[in-house]
Amino acid sequence: MTANVSIESAGSSAKGPSREHRLLGLGLTTFGLYIINALLQQALATPSGSGVAARQALLYGLYLLVTVGTFALYWMLLAMCRRGELTQNRPRAVALGMACVLQAVLAMLTPRLSQDMLTYIAQGLLGMLPGHSPLAEPASAAQFTLPGAALIPAGWRPDVAPSAYGIIWIAIETASVRLAGGNLQVAMWLLKGVVLAASLLTALMLGRFLGRVAPHARQLGVLAYLWNPLILVELAGEGHNDALMVLFAVAALAACAAGQVTASVLAQLSGVLTKYVNLLLVPPQLVYLWRTRRGGGARLILEIAAGVVIAGALAAALYAPLWIGLHSFAGTVQQGAPVSSASLFGIINWVLRRSSLAPFAAPITVAAVGLPSLVFIVWISLGVRDALGLAHACAWIAVVFVLVTAPLYWPWYACLPVSLLIAADVRRYLWVIFMLCVLARMVAPLELLQVQGLLSMPLAKGTMTGLGTTLPLVVLLVWVVRRARPAVRASARSKGLATDGSSAAE
């Protein structure tokens, strides 16, 4: 996959001090657009007055316009980096510093487009109360507690399933609510602080990884992450716990590149204990560790075992107060149930439910989507030879999971594949990164409009999954087919020449 996207030509190559002025102007304009976007999101979340439908449609249109503006400025920043205008210490420090400040500013804002932060607090309340557990009961049970009753006026729509998160995140939820003393606002700031720290540490891990395997791409990769509108809004702004999952995945890459076997295994398993998606990244990691082993297989097995034992001990300690056997994973199982939407998963399920195979629609759907995904994971894992190959494999496994395997789609799901694509090759995959991020940000307000009764559930969910997963999947398939044709033709020509040569020799 070598679709290089050239952005060097975006603007003229400036020399001298003016680059700092242009960078500062770009940064301040970016700040302004994000503040405007935050105000638009707040207005979208609080409809009032007459003509609500027209008002919300206008706000959504403005939201799309401002969002396109943020991506345009993001493109301009990357263009400056590609032209070598940020290699000196001062402009580099300004670019990194402004990105960190912007992340911190967005972390101070109240989430508007997603209710996940309120669900985190509700689950933390259940984890803190004796006799309750977010693994055993839905988050909705928290509304019957004194602090939890305040979540409903804040706009929370109670979840009806137990938590699908790993025990590390549940422990963070519980600790945050306990430290906040039941104060919901303080609990939110504590949770967003964790997410912000994870996001900034991910940039650090990206820098370490790229510094070892692709030093020429280090600065571009770090800036592509820190300034990315999807990362900024969904992680720093909305506070999604995917930030921690992404951190552990990238930290595992950095540890692998540094030859730190135990640390890499521990990082990846910590990601699994945060969100189980990281389990899909274990096969290519094991292949990489085996093929780059030093000191023989026995040493490698001991180092891997050490990471597994430490992660197991951590899991045992955290699960102990809440463990209810296999029922501890009920929320994860329920989240994997097929749903009808415009995603590939949903389309297959929709067709089967209207056929003679309706009684078996769910297991057939899971098999039809899951088995090819497993074959892809095995195939791409076996091709791993070096650290960049590992990042490449992890990135495309994450892409396939979001676009094909996952039964649900939410905009923040794109954060993991986008981060790993940046690690794999930000230049080559820049167009894929933009496609995933722009579409994710476009559909982000649709759930809010559906809850307000302005969009039907099928329309909102269908549009979200159609634009978020099906459209990019189709584009990627067309890209793969078009790239494969020249290789097939070249192979056919070489075979034809070989055959002609053999005939002539005879």
N, C-alpha and C positions, 0 to 999 in steps of 0.2 A: 504494500500500500504506500504509494509514493506520490500523492497529490500535493505537490509543493504549491504554496500560496505565496506569491510575492507581494509584499506591501512596502518594499523599499521605495517604490515610485510614488507613494502617497505624500505629495508635498515636496518642496524643494529642500535640498540639503543646506541647512543654515550653519554658519560658522560663528565662532566667537561667543561673547556673553549673551547674545540674543536668545540662545537656546534656553537659558535659565528663565528668561522672561516669558518665552512661549510655553515652557513647561509649567511655570507658575500660573499663567493665564489658563492653560488647559485644566490644571488641577482645580482652580477656583471655580471655573465654569462647571466642572464635574460636580463639585460640592453643591453648587447652586441647583443643578438638575436633580440631584438626589434629595435635596430638601424639598423641592417642588414635588417630586414623586412621592415623598412621604406624606405631604399635605394632600395630594390627590388620593392616596390610599386611605388616609383618615376620612376624607370626604366620602369615598366609596363605601367605607364601612359604617357610615352614619347617615343613611338617607333620611331626608326630612322634607316637609312641605308638599305642595301639589306638583303634579307632573314628574313623579319620581322616576318613571321609566326613561323619559327624555333626559332628565338630569343625569342619571346614571350612565346612559349611553354617551352623553357628552363627556363626562368624567373619564369613562373608559377610553374614549377616543384620545383625550388629552394624555392619559396614562400611556397609551401606545406610542404617541408622538414623543413624549419625554423619554420613554424607554429606548426608542430608536436613537435618540440623541445621546444617551449614555453609552450605547454601543459604538456610535460614531467617534466619540471622544476616546473610548477604549482603543479603537482601531488606530487613531492618531498617535496615542501614546506608544503603542507597540511599533508603529512605523518609525517614530523617533528612535526607539531602542534598536530596531533593525538597521537603521542608518548609522549607528554608532555614536549618536548624539548624547547618550547617557553613560558613556564609559568612564568619564572623569568623576572624581570623588564627589564634587559638589552636586552636579545634576543627578547623579545616582542617589545620593543621600536625600535630595529633595523628593525624588520620585518615590523612594521607599518610605520616607517619613510621611508624606501626604497620604499615601495608601494606608499606612497604619492608623493615622489620625482619622481618616474617613471610616475605617472599620470600627474604631472606637466610638465615633459619633453615631453611626447607625446602630451600634449595640445599645446605645442609650435610649433609642426610640421604642415605643410600645408596638409589638407586632400587630398588624392589621389584617393581612390577607389569609392568615392561617391561625387556627386555634390550638395548634400543637403545644405551644408554651403553657396554655391553661391546662391541657391534658397532662403535661409533665408535672405540674403543681398538684393536680388531683391525685395522680399516682403516688407522688411523694407523700401526700397526706395519708393515703392508705398504707403505705409502707411504714409510716411513723406510728400509726395507731395500733395498740395491742389488739390481737384477734382479727386484724385485717391484712390483706396482701394484694398488691396490684397484679400478682400472678394468678390469684385465685378468683378474683371478682373484677367486674368492669370498673373503669374509672368513674362511671356514673354514681357508684356507691358513695363517692366522696361528697356529693351534693347534700347528703343528709348529715354531714358533720357541720359544726359551727363555722370553721373557716371556709369549708368547701361551699357553703351556701352562697358566698359572695362571688363565686365563679360564674353563676348563671347571669346575674346582672352585668357582668363584664363581657358577656357575649359568648360564653362557652356553650357548646352543644355536646352533652355528655356522650362519651363512647360507650358502646354496649358490649364490648368484648374485653377480656383481660389483656394485660399489656403484652405486646409482641416484641418488646425490647429486651436486650440482653441484661444480665444482672449488674454489669458495671454501670450502665446508665440508670437502672432502677436505684442502685445505691447512691448515685449522685443526686437523683431526684429527692430521695428520702433525706439525705444529709442536708441538702439545700433548704428544704422545708423545715427541718428541725432547727437548723442554725438561724432561720428567719423567725423562729418562735411563732409560726402560724401566720405571719404577716405576708400576704400574697404578693405585694409589690416588692418587698425585699427578696422573697424567694425567686421572683422573676429576675431581678438583677443578679442574684447569685448564679442562677442557671445560665443567663446570658454571658456572665463573666467567664464561666467554664467554656462556653461555645466560642467566645472571642479568643480566649487563650489558645484553644485547640486550633482555630483557624490561623492564627499568627504562627503557631509552632509548625503547622503544616508548611507554611512558606519557608520556614527555617529548614525543615527536613527536605523540601524540594531543592533548596540551595545546596545542601550537603550532597544529595544524590547526584544532581547534575554537575556539581563541582568535581565529582569523581569520574563520572562516565561521559559527560559532554560539557566540558568547561565553557565552550563557546556559546552554549545555549543557557547557561546558568542565569544570567541577568534577565534575559527575555522570559525564561520560564517562571522565575519568581514574580516578576511584574505581571505576567499574564495571569497568574493566580491572584495576586493581591488586588489588582484593579478589575478583575472580572466581575461584571454586573450581577451575574447569577450568584457567585460566591458572596459578594458584598451584601446582597439583599436577603438571600435565603438563609445564610449562616449568621452573619453579623446582625442583620436587620431583623429577620424573623426568628432567629435563635434555634434553628433545627439541630437536633442532636447528630445529624449526619456529619457535622464538623469533627466529632470525636472519631467516628468510623473512618473518615478520610484521613485524619491524622495518623491513626494506627496503620492504615494501608501504606501510606507514603513512608512512614517511619520504618516499616518492614523492608521496603525497597532500599532505603538509605542504609539500613543495617546489613542487608545482603551485599550491597556494593562495597561496604567496608569490611566484609568477611566476618561479621559478628553473627554467627549462626544462632546462638541461643537468644540473643536480643531480637533477631528478626522473627524467630518463631514466637517468642513471647509477645512481640508487638502485633503480629497477625492474629494470634489467638485472643489478644485483648480486644482487637477489633471485632472478632466473632462474638465475644462476650458483651459487646456494645450493641451491634446489629449483626444478625447472622449472615448477612450478605457476604461478609469477608471470608466465609468458609469457602466460597467459590474461588478465591485467590490462593488457596493453599496448594493445589496441585502444581501450578507453574512454579511456585516458590520451592517446593520439594525437588522438582526436576532441576531447577537452577542450583540448589545446594548440593545435589548429588554430582552434577557435572562439573562443579567448580570446587569440589571437596579437596581438602588438604590434609595430609597425614593419614589417609586411608578411611575406609568405610566405618570402621569401629569408632573412631573419634567423632565422625559426623553423627553417628547414631547417638552417641553419648551427649553431644551438644544439643541435638534436637530433643532428646529425652529430657534434658535439663529445662529447656523452655516449656515443654509440655507439663512437666511436674510443677513448675512455678505457676503456670497459668491454671493448672488444676487445683492447686492449693488456694489460689486467689478465688477461683470460682466456688470452691467448697466453703470457704469462709464467708463469702457474700451471700451464697444461696442458703446457708444454714438457717437463718431466722425465718425464711419464707418458703422453704422447700416443701412441696406437696407432691412429690413423685413426678411421674410423667405429665401430670396435669399442670405442672409448672410451665409447660410449653403449649398450653391450649390456645393462648392468644396468637402464637406464631402459626399454629396449624389453621386457625380460623382465617387469618390474614391471607393464607395461601389458597383459599377457596376460589374457584372460578367465578368471575363476574361478567356480566354482559356490558361491553363497551366497544369503542371503535379500535381497540388494540387488537393485535393478532390473537392474543389469548382470549379476549372477549368475543371476537368474531367466530372463532372455532367453537367456543362454548354456545354461542347464540344459534349457530347452524345445527349443532348436535341436539340441542334442547328442542328443536322443531323437527326432529327426524325420528325414525323408529328406534334410534339408540338413546332416546331421551333419558331412560332410567340410568344409563351409564355415562351420561354426558360429562360429569365432573372428572372421573378417573381417566376417561379417554382424552379429555382436553389436557389434563396434566401430563399424560404420557406423550401426546402429540407435540407438546411444546417442550416438555422437560427432557425427553430422551435425545432429540437433536441438539439441545443445548449442552447436554453432558458430553455427547460425541464431539462437539466443537471445543469444549473445555479440554478434553483429553488430547485432541489433535493439536491445538495451539500450544498446549503445555509441553508436549513432546518436542516441539520445535525450539524451545528455549535453549540458548547457548551461552548468553552473556547477560549482564545486568540490564542493558537497554532492551534486549529481547524479552527479559522478564517483565519490564515495565510495559512493553508493547502487548504482551499476552494478557497481563492484568487489565490493561485499559480496554481491550476488545472484549474480554470476558464481561467486564462491567457494562460495556455498551450493549452487548447481547442480552444481558440480564434485564436492563432497563427497557430495551425496545422489544424484546421477544418473550422472555421468561416470566417477568413479574406480572401477576394478575391485575395489579393496580398501577396507576401512574400519578405521581405528584411532581410538581416542578422541581422540588429540591432533590428528587432522585437523581437528577442529572449531575449533581455536584461530584459524585464519586467518579463516574467515567470521565468527566471534564478534567478533574485534577490528575487522573492517571494518564490521560492523553497528553497533558502538558508535560508530565514526566517522561513520557515515551518519545515524543518529538513534536514540540509545539509548532515548529515551522511546517512540517509535513501535514499535521492534523489540524491546522488552524481553522480551516473551513468547516471541519466537523464540529470543532469546539463552538464556533459561532452559530452554526445551525442548531445545535442542541440548546445553547444558552438563550438565543433569541426566541425560539419557539417556547421554551419553558417560561420565560418572562411574559410572553404575550398571553399565555393561557392562565397565568397565576390568579387573576381576579375572578375567573369564571365560577369557582365554587361559591364565592361570596355573593355573586349575582344570583346564583341558583338558590341559595339559602334565603335571599330576600324575595324570592318568588318571581323574579324577572326572567329567569330561564328555567325551563323544565329540566328535571334530572337527566333524562336521556340526551337532551341537547347539550347541556353543560358538560356532562361526563364524556359524551361522544366527541365533542369538539376538543376537549382537553386531551383525551387519549389519541384522537385522530391526528392532531397537530403535534403532540408531544412524542408519540411513538411511531404511529403508522407512517406518517409522511417522511420522517428521517430514515425509517427502515427502508422504505421504497427507494429513496434517494441513494442510500448506501448500497443497496442491491444493484441498482442500475450502474453505479460507479464501479462496483466489483466486476460486473459482467463486461462493461466497456474496457476495463483494464485487462481482463482475462483474454479478450479476443486477439490482441496482437501476439500474446504469448502462445496461444493455441495455433495461430497461423504460422508463427515462426517454427514451432515444433513440427507442424505438418510439412513445411517446406524442407526442414532439415531431414525429416524421414524420407521425403520424396527424393532429395538429392542422394541420400544414402542408398536408396533402392536403385536409382539410375546408375549410380557408380558400381553397384554390385552387378547389375545387368550387363554393363559395359565390360566389366572384368571377365564375366563368364563368356 
